[in-house]
Amino acid sequence: MQLRKLEYMVAPARARHFARAAAACSVSQRSLSAAIRRLEHELNVPIVRRGRRYEGLTPEGEVVLA
């Protein structure tokens, strides 16, 4: 696992918004979302609750964040 992937996971948790998180990471929203999906696949757990808007981290995501 790369440190950058974890940074991508932390950014939306801090910003509470995907667009602001992507801007903070200097990547597009699409790239940020794809990186988080790859991390979820690597860890085999959902990390981010998704909907029409950023809905926060899953309980598993909170554990990874801690």
Secondary structure, 3 states (H helix, E strand, C coil): CCHHHHHHHHHHHHHCCHHHHHHHHCCCHHHHHHHHHHHHHHHCCCCEEECCCEEEECHHHHHHHC
